[in-house]
Amino acid sequence: MSSTSKSAFFRQSSWMVIATFAGGVFMAVVHTVAGKMGREEYSTFVTLLRVLIIMGIPAAALQTVFARQAAAVTNAREEHQLTATIRAVLAWTFLLWLVMGGGVLAATRSLSHLFKVSHPAALWFTVGLGLTNLWIPIMKGLLQGKHRFGELGWLQIIDGVGRFTVMLLMVVFLGGKAASGMFAAFSGQFMTAALGIALTYALWSAKPPVSFHWKTWLREASPLTLGLGAFLLMSSIDMIFVQGLFCDANMTALYGGAMLTGYAITQFIAPVSLVMFARVAQSVARAERTDSLGMTLGATILFGGIAAVGCTLFPKLPLHVMYFKNPEMWQAASLVPWFAWALLPVAVANVLVQNILARGRFEAVPWLCLVPAVYAASLCLQAPGLLALPPMKAFTHVIGTLGLASLAFCIVAVWYTRGKPATVSDPGLAVERSISDTASSPAE
């Protein structure tokens, strides 16, 4: 990588970290305001956000798929194919959302009981978030793949600002509960989606002279969905498990508060891997070499390690920042170091998984998916014993299991990162080229 390219990498990465940090600050302050809901409502709110992450597994893959395809465009034919893909996926994800939303609405009563939802509107707004969760990643992926990181960063900031502003209005001034929190999340994402659609209008508005080929596209989208879905499950299973297993909402709220501090570490580091992914995908398409992985991995380990050490030495500090007006949440301080170290391997694995998927090494996907499956089964097997323990001790067992699973996930990612750099003969690139070739046949 040339000095100019390295300078651009650090500049883009720095902006994405700043933008994510700024958006993350507002997201964190959201939880400060949400603490005024009361512990039961707050616990429900945090759990629904975790559910939303799992619902968004296909969406996360959409960002990666479109970032990869947009970064790999080298001629007008591939640009037309990208436009055809965007239009088709927008239409079909809307239909998918209608089906999923109908299923959630039909099961409102049972889901409300499972997640301890006091008002069904909380589930209704979660359904609304499902559509923005499907469309925002498409827009972000296009901006990421086209290296338009300035605009991508602003999307991150606006989501946080919008969510915080509405949350402040609904909870502080109108006395809202979990349903109001989900409405605030929907409002922030709606504004983000609207801006993303406007910023990418030129990429999807024109009618392309080619048709969209589902089979070819799904051949690439499926492993990307499963690979990134495995990563999202690793950071979401525990909260849903705890909320469903323990009846004491006051204690589960403490678990959720500590969990968010560890999750914040992974979110703060993740933006650098977005820049790396776009560069690696582009380098594979152009048969170029890049050392973005080494720089991204080094930055992740450095900043993640510093954050984990800080949480160990000053465990109350992040809780004071997030819940400065709710001192009852400070009781979760003993769990903060556990989360910080348990999720650090996941943050490192995220970088490696992004690199693996960008290079089309999809043989790693089944093994990556196996880890969260074993992790979830392990938690279920421990459930009877956990109920017999004091809640805080049981929580440390849950987080310890998360840490072991995170380490296993990272080891799998390290194993499949080894090997020679990808070339133009790699399977992932072959899929992209086959998309272009298939699209060009009718015209020729």
Stockholm file with secondary structure:
# STOCKHOLM 1.0

chainA/1-444         MSSTSKSAFFRQSSWMVIATFAGGVFMAVVHTVAGKMGREEYSTFVTLLRVLIIMGIPAAALQTVFARQAAAVTNAREEHQLTATIRAVLAWTFLLWLVMGGGVLAATRSLSHLFKVSHPAALWFTVGLGLTNLWIPIMKGLLQGKHRFGELGWLQIIDGVGRFTVMLLMVVFLGGKAASGMFAAFSGQFMTAALGIALTYALWSAKPPVSFHWKTWLREASPLTLGLGAFLLMSSIDMIFVQGLFCDANMTALYGGAMLTGYAITQFIAPVSLVMFARVAQSVARAERTDSLGMTLGATILFGGIAAVGCTLFPKLPLHVMYFKNPEMWQAASLVPWFAWALLPVAVANVLVQNILARGRFEAVPWLCLVPAVYAASLCLQAPGLLALPPMKAFTHVIGTLGLASLAFCIVAVWYTRGKPATVSDPGLAVERSISDTASSPAE
#=GR chainA/1-444 SS CCHHHHHHHHHHHHHHHHHHHHHHHHHHHHHHHHGGGCHHHHHHHHHHHHHHHHHTHHHHHHHHHHHHHHHTCCSHHHHHHHHHHHHHHHHHHHHHHHHHHHHHHHTHHHHHHHTTCSSTHHHHHHHHHHHHHHHHHHHHHHHHHTTCHHHHHHHHHHHHHHHHHHHIIIIIITCCCHHHHHHHHHHHHHHHHHHHHHHTHHHHSSCCSSCCCHHHHHHHHHHHHHHHHHHHHHTTHHHHHHHHHCCCHHHHHHHHHHHHHHHHHHHHHHHHHHHHHHHHHHHHHTTCCCCHHHHHHHHHHHHHHHHHHHHHHCTHHHHHHHTTTCGGGGGGGGGHHHHHHHHHHHHHHHHHHHHHHHTTCGGGHHHHHHHHHHHHHHHHHHHHHHHTSCHHHHHHHHHHHHHHHHHHHHHHHHHHHCSSCCCTTSHHHHHHHHHHHHHHHHHC
#=GC SS_cons         CCHHHHHHHHHHHHHHHHHHHHHHHHHHHHHHHHGGGCHHHHHHHHHHHHHHHHHTHHHHHHHHHHHHHHHTCCSHHHHHHHHHHHHHHHHHHHHHHHHHHHHHHHTHHHHHHHTTCSSTHHHHHHHHHHHHHHHHHHHHHHHHHTTCHHHHHHHHHHHHHHHHHHHIIIIIITCCCHHHHHHHHHHHHHHHHHHHHHHTHHHHSSCCSSCCCHHHHHHHHHHHHHHHHHHHHHTTHHHHHHHHHCCCHHHHHHHHHHHHHHHHHHHHHHHHHHHHHHHHHHHHHTTCCCCHHHHHHHHHHHHHHHHHHHHHHCTHHHHHHHTTTCGGGGGGGGGHHHHHHHHHHHHHHHHHHHHHHHTTCGGGHHHHHHHHHHHHHHHHHHHHHHHTSCHHHHHHHHHHHHHHHHHHHHHHHHHHHCSSCCCTTSHHHHHHHHHHHHHHHHHC
//
